[in-house]
Amino acid sequence: MLQIYDSLSRTKRPFSPLKAGQVGLYVCGMTVYDYCHLGHARMLVSFDVVQRWLRASGLQVTYVRNITDIDDKIIKRAVQSNRRISEVTEFFIEAMHADERALGVQAPDHQPCATEYVGDMLGIIKQLEHNGLAYQAEDGDVNFAVRGFPDYGKLSGKSLDDLRAGERVAVVSSKRDPLDFVLWKSAKEHEPADTRWESPYGWGRPGWHIECSAMSKALLGVPLDIHGGGPDLKFPHHENEIAQTEGAFGGTLANTWMHCGPLMVDADKMSKSLGNFKTIRQTIGKGSVAEGADEASDYDVNPREAEMLRFFIVRNHYRSAQNYAPDNLIDAQLSLDRLYQTVQNTTPSAAAQVDWSTPQAIAFREAMDDDFNTAGAVAALFDLAGQVNRTQDAALCAQLKALAGVLGLLQQEPAVYFQSATRYTRRAIEEASSGQSAMGAALMLEPEIEALIAARAAAKKAKNFAEADQIRATLKAAGIELDDKPGGLTQWRRA
């Protein structure tokens, strides 16, 4: 039975959906004012794996991941660039979708935009007001009265006495309590006209937290089977969601809460606010896009590096902190290359369904049923790859591809995969750090490689082993590894 760690109870529990065979999964998505960075990639891939495994387990999944398309940061970006709000959000929504496609992230069943549900938000605010949990302040904002909700703090473990106005809770004199948070923001004269809606409280726009309460209830109902998001959303966003939804309708917002771990850079979380982030497209894009060109739609992706990034995320447990460092990327690239080398060396038989009765598939399932332990699942893949390498069994190779496909891995043709040069080898990174080309001679084209391999074969046949060794050394310097097979066949791959 699938067990999931619940962030609210702080325990791992057997998962039982509210309706037999059906799962409603709601994940807080992106605020679309900039390109997605690698911390976002971790959230996108982690919950993509969650929904894939739920479906692979025979469950009917309705996956909802929202888009925040009205927010202070979006307004600031629009004003700075002299564009309408919708122009900014449409551009970065398409950029986000391009990043998702590059990483093999399957589209959710629903991707609602907050601006489509303003009426639902106002309905919840009205109910909170009726329940004595919302009030309109002198400045026109409508706030949630935190001290009127006794369970506030149950997700984050923060008590009201411990909470103080500070870094995450701004002191506003018009609030009855510094801990109260905004549900509806009164329109300001200096803000663009397309950032306001008419309401019983005057012209304004929704606060951030009320958006998810409205969208999750409208599309999945309450309670949710699973509510998920990034590590920084537990407080205050998810805490405030609980207060709003349960304060308005009673009951429980979600039966299971899931939070993925942070992506770290030198002991700090990767984030835009710290300025230590790197975008997805800078990491896996080619040419000018890799340098941050202003492109929203599908860009020239390096497919080998894109799958490396997915593998880098997947081979760690989703709840653990993960460190972004050159050595870790190098290791991920080399490990994924080894799996592809196995498939290349043993051509798999026709595409097959996973045979769940085999030892490695059983180990894979046990790992995934243990709170989506992808690290254990990847270990099962390498165990199976070792068996394929020993036996050269085409059916086992097909099983390896099918099992890896559950995680969104090993679905490229090896010959195509290895033709893409990669920046994520030790040699390439050392060259980049020394000011040389990060790709360098590794961009040797396939016809040139094949010609040198043919020349080496001819030299060996003529017993000119010095020349053959020199050609091998030339290819090695260009990042090309050779593998001599019985019968005179030589296979190659980029290091």
C-alpha positions in Angstrom: 0.0 0.0 0.0 1.2 3.5 -0.9 2.3 5.5 2.2 2.8 9.2 2.1 4.5 11.5 4.6 1.9 14.1 5.7 3.3 17.5 6.5 0.4 18.3 8.8 0.6 15.2 11.1 4.3 14.9 10.5 3.9 11.1 10.0 4.1 8.7 7.2 0.6 7.2 6.7 -1.2 4.8 4.4 -2.9 6.7 1.6 -6.6 6.1 1.1 -8.4 8.3 -1.4 -11.7 9.9 -0.4 -13.4 8.1 -3.4 -12.2 4.6 -4.2 -9.9 4.6 -7.2 -9.9 8.4 -7.6 -7.4 11.1 -6.5 -7.7 14.8 -6.4 -4.2 16.4 -6.4 -3.8 20.2 -6.0 -0.3 21.8 -6.3 0.5 25.4 -5.9 2.2 26.6 -9.1 4.1 29.5 -10.4 3.7 33.3 -10.1 4.3 34.2 -13.7 6.5 37.3 -13.6 9.9 35.8 -14.7 11.4 32.6 -16.1 11.3 29.4 -14.0 14.5 28.7 -12.1 16.0 25.3 -11.0 14.1 25.4 -7.7 10.9 25.5 -9.7 12.2 22.6 -11.8 12.5 20.5 -8.7 8.8 21.2 -7.7 7.6 20.6 -11.3 9.4 17.3 -11.7 8.7 16.1 -8.2 5.0 16.4 -8.5 5.1 15.2 -12.1 6.6 11.9 -10.7 3.9 11.8 -8.0 1.1 12.0 -10.5 2.8 9.5 -12.8 3.1 7.0 -9.9 -0.5 7.5 -8.8 -1.7 6.7 -12.3 0.8 3.8 -12.7 -0.8 2.4 -9.5 -4.2 2.3 -11.3 -5.7 5.4 -9.8 -7.8 7.9 -11.7 -6.1 11.2 -11.0 -7.3 14.8 -11.4 -4.2 16.9 -11.2 -4.6 20.7 -10.8 -1.7 23.1 -10.7 -2.7 26.7 -10.6 -1.1 29.8 -12.1 -0.9 33.1 -10.2 -1.4 35.7 -12.8 -2.1 38.7 -10.6 0.4 39.7 -7.9 2.5 42.7 -6.8 5.6 41.3 -8.6 3.7 40.9 -11.8 2.4 44.5 -11.5 5.9 45.7 -10.9 7.2 43.9 -14.0 4.4 45.2 -16.2 5.0 48.8 -15.0 8.8 48.5 -15.5 8.4 47.1 -19.0 5.5 49.3 -20.0 3.3 46.3 -20.9 -0.2 45.3 -19.9 -0.5 42.7 -17.1 -1.9 40.1 -19.6 1.1 40.6 -21.9 3.5 39.9 -19.1 1.6 36.8 -17.8 0.9 35.3 -21.2 4.6 35.6 -22.1 5.8 33.9 -18.9 3.1 31.2 -18.9 4.3 30.1 -22.4 7.9 30.2 -21.2 6.9 28.0 -18.2 5.1 25.5 -20.5 8.2 25.4 -22.8 10.4 24.6 -19.7 7.9 21.8 -18.7 8.0 20.3 -22.1 11.8 20.3 -22.1 11.9 18.5 -18.8 9.3 15.9 -19.8 6.8 17.3 -17.3 3.3 16.1 -18.3 0.6 18.8 -18.4 -1.8 18.8 -15.4 -5.4 18.1 -16.1 -6.3 21.6 -15.1 -4.1 24.7 -15.0 -6.4 27.5 -13.8 -5.4 31.1 -13.7 -6.3 33.1 -10.6 -7.9 35.9 -12.6 -10.6 33.4 -13.8 -11.8 32.8 -10.3 -12.2 36.3 -8.8 -15.9 35.7 -8.3 -15.3 32.5 -6.3 -12.7 34.4 -4.2 -15.2 37.1 -3.3 -17.8 34.4 -2.4 -15.3 32.9 0.1 -14.5 36.3 1.6 -18.2 37.0 2.0 -18.6 33.7 3.9 -15.6 34.5 6.1 -17.2 37.9 6.8 -20.4 36.2 7.7 -18.5 33.8 10.1 -16.8 36.7 11.8 -13.4 36.0 10.4 -13.0 38.8 7.9 -13.3 42.6 8.3 -12.7 45.6 6.1 -10.1 48.0 7.5 -9.9 51.8 7.2 -7.6 51.6 4.2 -10.1 49.5 2.3 -8.3 46.2 2.5 -10.3 43.2 3.7 -8.3 41.1 6.2 -8.6 37.7 7.8 -8.8 37.8 11.6 -6.2 35.3 12.5 -7.0 35.1 16.2 -10.5 34.1 15.4 -9.3 30.8 13.9 -8.1 28.7 16.9 -6.2 26.1 14.7 -4.0 28.7 13.1 -0.4 27.4 13.0 -1.2 23.7 13.0 0.6 23.0 9.6 3.7 25.1 10.3 3.9 24.4 14.0 3.9 28.1 14.8 1.8 29.3 17.7 0.2 32.7 17.7 2.3 33.7 20.8 5.5 32.8 18.9 4.6 34.6 15.8 5.7 38.3 15.7 5.4 41.0 13.1 8.6 40.9 11.1 10.2 39.5 8.0 7.2 37.6 6.7 4.3 39.6 8.4 4.4 43.3 7.8 3.0 45.6 10.4 0.1 47.6 9.1 -1.6 50.1 11.4 -5.1 49.5 9.8 -5.1 45.9 10.8 -6.7 44.8 14.1 -3.7 42.5 14.7 -0.3 42.5 13.0 -0.8 38.8 12.2 -3.9 39.4 10.1 -3.4 38.8 6.4 -5.1 40.4 3.4 -7.9 38.8 1.5 -8.8 41.7 -0.8 -6.5 44.6 -1.6 -8.1 47.9 -2.2 -7.1 49.5 -5.5 -4.4 52.2 -5.4 -4.5 55.2 -7.7 -1.0 54.6 -9.1 -1.7 51.0 -10.1 -2.7 50.1 -13.7 -6.4 49.9 -14.6 -6.1 46.2 -15.5 -5.2 45.2 -12.0 -8.6 45.9 -10.4 -12.0 44.3 -10.2 -15.3 45.6 -8.9 -16.4 44.1 -5.6 -18.7 44.7 -2.6 -15.6 46.1 -0.9 -14.8 48.6 -3.7 -12.4 48.3 -6.6 -9.5 46.0 -5.8 -7.8 42.7 -6.4 -7.5 39.4 -4.5 -4.7 38.6 -2.0 -2.4 35.8 -2.9 -3.6 33.2 -0.4 -7.3 33.4 -1.2 -6.6 32.5 -4.8 -5.7 28.8 -4.1 -8.6 28.4 -1.7 -11.0 29.4 -4.5 -9.4 27.4 -7.3 -8.9 24.2 -5.3 -12.5 24.2 -4.1 -14.0 25.0 -7.5 -12.1 22.3 -9.4 -11.7 19.5 -6.8 -14.1 20.3 -3.9 -13.2 20.1 -0.2 -11.5 18.2 1.3 -8.7 17.5 -1.2 -7.0 14.1 -1.3 -3.5 15.7 -1.6 -2.4 19.3 -1.4 1.2 20.0 -2.4 3.8 22.6 -3.1 7.3 23.9 -2.6 9.0 24.1 0.8 8.6 27.8 1.3 4.8 27.6 0.9 4.1 25.8 4.2 4.1 29.2 6.0 2.4 31.5 5.4 0.7 30.5 2.2 -0.6 27.0 3.0 -1.2 28.0 6.7 -3.4 30.8 5.4 -5.2 28.6 2.9 -6.2 26.3 5.7 -7.5 29.2 7.8 -9.5 30.6 4.9 -11.1 27.4 3.6 -11.7 25.8 6.9 -12.8 29.1 8.4 -15.4 29.5 5.6 -16.7 26.0 5.2 -15.6 24.0 8.2 -14.1 20.5 7.9 -10.6 19.9 6.6 -8.9 21.4 3.6 -6.7 18.4 2.7 -6.3 14.9 3.9 -2.6 14.8 3.0 -0.1 17.6 2.7 3.1 17.2 0.7 6.0 19.5 0.5 9.1 18.9 -1.6 12.5 19.8 -0.2 14.6 22.9 -1.2 17.2 23.1 -3.8 20.3 24.5 -2.1 23.2 26.6 -3.3 26.1 26.9 -0.7 23.7 26.2 2.2 21.1 28.8 1.0 17.8 28.0 -0.7 17.8 28.8 -4.5 15.5 31.8 -4.9 15.0 34.9 -6.9 15.1 37.0 -3.7 18.6 35.8 -2.9 19.8 36.3 -6.5 21.5 32.8 -6.4 19.2 31.3 -9.0 19.8 29.8 -12.4 16.9 29.4 -14.9 15.9 26.1 -16.4 16.6 27.4 -19.9 20.1 28.7 -19.0 20.9 25.2 -17.7 19.6 23.1 -20.7 19.2 25.6 -23.6 21.6 26.0 -26.5 23.1 29.1 -28.0 21.7 32.5 -27.1 18.8 31.1 -25.1 21.3 29.6 -22.7 22.6 33.1 -22.1 19.1 34.3 -21.3 17.7 35.5 -24.6 14.1 36.8 -24.4 12.4 33.8 -25.8 9.1 32.4 -24.4 8.1 29.5 -26.6 9.9 26.3 -27.3 13.7 27.0 -27.4 16.6 25.0 -28.7 17.0 22.4 -25.9 19.9 20.1 -25.4 17.9 16.9 -24.9 20.8 15.1 -23.1 21.2 17.9 -20.6 17.4 18.2 -20.2 17.1 14.6 -19.2 20.2 14.9 -17.0 18.4 17.7 -15.1 15.3 15.6 -14.7 17.5 12.6 -13.5 19.4 14.9 -11.1 16.1 15.8 -9.4 14.5 12.3 -9.6 17.4 10.4 -8.1 16.9 12.3 -4.8 14.0 11.8 -2.5 11.5 14.6 -3.0 11.5 15.7 0.6 15.3 15.9 1.1 17.3 19.1 0.6 19.2 18.8 -2.6 22.5 20.6 -3.4 23.1 22.3 -6.7 26.8 22.0 -7.4 29.0 21.2 -10.5 30.1 17.8 -9.1 26.5 16.7 -8.6 25.6 17.6 -12.1 28.6 15.8 -13.5 27.7 12.7 -11.5 24.1 12.9 -12.7 25.2 13.2 -16.3 27.7 10.2 -16.0 25.1 8.1 -14.3 22.4 8.7 -16.8 24.9 8.1 -19.6 25.6 4.7 -18.1 22.0 3.7 -18.3 21.8 4.9 -21.9 25.0 3.0 -22.7 23.3 -0.2 -21.4 20.3 0.3 -23.7 22.6 1.1 -26.6 24.7 -2.0 -26.1 21.7 -4.3 -25.8 19.0 -3.3 -28.3 15.7 -3.8 -26.4 13.0 -6.0 -27.8 9.7 -4.4 -28.9 8.2 -1.9 -26.5 6.8 -3.7 -23.5 4.6 -3.1 -20.5 6.3 -3.3 -17.1 6.3 -6.9 -15.7 5.7 -6.1 -12.1 6.5 -9.7 -11.0 10.3 -9.4 -11.7 12.6 -8.7 -8.7 13.7 -5.3 -9.8 10.1 -4.2 -10.6 9.1 -5.4 -7.2 11.9 -3.4 -5.6 10.9 -0.4 -7.7 7.3 -0.6 -6.6 8.2 -1.0 -2.9 10.4 2.1 -3.1 7.8 4.2 -4.8 5.0 3.0 -2.5 7.3 4.2 0.4 6.5 7.9 0.1 7.6 8.1 -3.6 11.2 7.1 -2.8 12.6 7.7 -6.2 16.2 7.2 -4.9 15.3 3.6 -4.2 13.5 3.3 -7.5 16.6 4.5 -9.4 18.7 2.0 -7.5 16.4 -0.7 -8.8 17.0 0.6 -12.4 20.8 0.3 -12.0 20.4 -3.2 -10.5 18.4 -4.2 -13.6 20.9 -2.4 -15.9 23.7 -4.5 -14.4 21.7 -7.7 -15.2 21.2 -6.5 -18.7 24.9 -5.8 -19.1 25.8 -9.3 -17.9 23.2 -11.1 -20.0 22.7 -8.9 -23.1 19.0 -10.0 -22.8 16.8 -7.9 -25.1 13.7 -8.6 -23.1 15.3 -7.4 -19.9 16.5 -4.3 -21.7 12.9 -3.6 -22.8 11.9 -4.0 -19.1 14.5 -1.5 -18.1 13.2 1.1 -20.6 9.6 0.5 -19.5 10.4 0.8 -15.8 12.5 3.9 -16.3 9.6 5.4 -18.4 7.5 5.4 -15.2 9.8 8.1 -14.0 10.0 9.8 -17.4 13.5 8.5 -18.1 15.3 6.6 -20.9 12.7 7.4 -23.6 15.2 8.8 -26.2 17.0 6.7 -28.8 20.5 6.2 -27.4 22.1 7.1 -30.8 20.3 10.4 -30.7 20.9 11.0 -27.0 24.7 10.6 -27.4 25.0 12.9 -30.3 24.2 15.9 -28.1 27.4 17.3 -26.6 27.1 18.1 -22.9 28.5 20.9 -20.7 28.2 18.7 -17.6 31.4 16.8 -17.6 34.4 17.6 -15.5 36.4 18.5 -18.5 33.8 20.9 -19.8 33.3 22.6 -16.5 37.0 22.9 -15.9 37.3 24.5 -19.4 34.5 26.9 -18.6 36.0 27.9 -15.3 39.4 28.6 -16.9 37.8 30.8 -19.6 37.9 28.3 -22.4 34.9 27.2 -24.4 32.6 25.1 -22.2 31.9 22.9 -25.2 35.2 23.0 -27.0 36.2 20.1 -29.1 33.3 18.1 -27.8 31.3 19.6 -30.6 33.0 17.4 -33.2 30.3 16.4 -35.6 29.2 12.8 -36.2 30.5 12.4 -39.8 34.0 13.5 -38.6 33.8 11.1 -35.7 32.8 8.2 -38.0 35.5 9.0 -40.5 38.2 8.9 -37.7 36.8 5.6 -36.4 37.0 4.2 -39.9 40.6 5.5 -40.3 41.5 3.9 -37.0 40.0 0.6 -38.1 42.1 0.7 -41.3 45.2 1.5 -39.4 44.7 -1.4 -37.0 44.1 -3.7 -40.0 47.4 -2.5 -41.5 49.0 -3.2 -38.1 49.8 0.5 -37.8 48.9 0.5 -34.1 50.7 3.8 -33.4 48.4 5.6 -35.8 45.4 3.8 -34.4 46.4 4.8 -30.8 46.9 8.4 -32.0 43.4 8.5 -33.5 41.9 7.2 -30.3 43.8 9.8 -28.3 42.5 12.5 -30.7 38.9 11.4 -30.2 39.4 11.1 -26.4 40.7 14.7 -26.3 37.5 15.7 -28.1 35.4 14.0 -25.4 34.6 10.9 -27.5 34.8 7.5 -25.8 35.3 4.4 -27.9 34.1 0.9 -27.0 35.6 -1.9 -29.2 33.2 -4.9 -29.5 33.9 -8.4 -30.7 34.0 -8.8 -34.5 35.7 -5.4 -35.1 32.6 -3.2 -34.3 33.4 0.0 -32.5 30.7 2.0 -30.7 31.2 5.6 -29.5 29.7 8.0 -27.1 30.4 11.5 -25.9 32.0 11.7 -22.5 
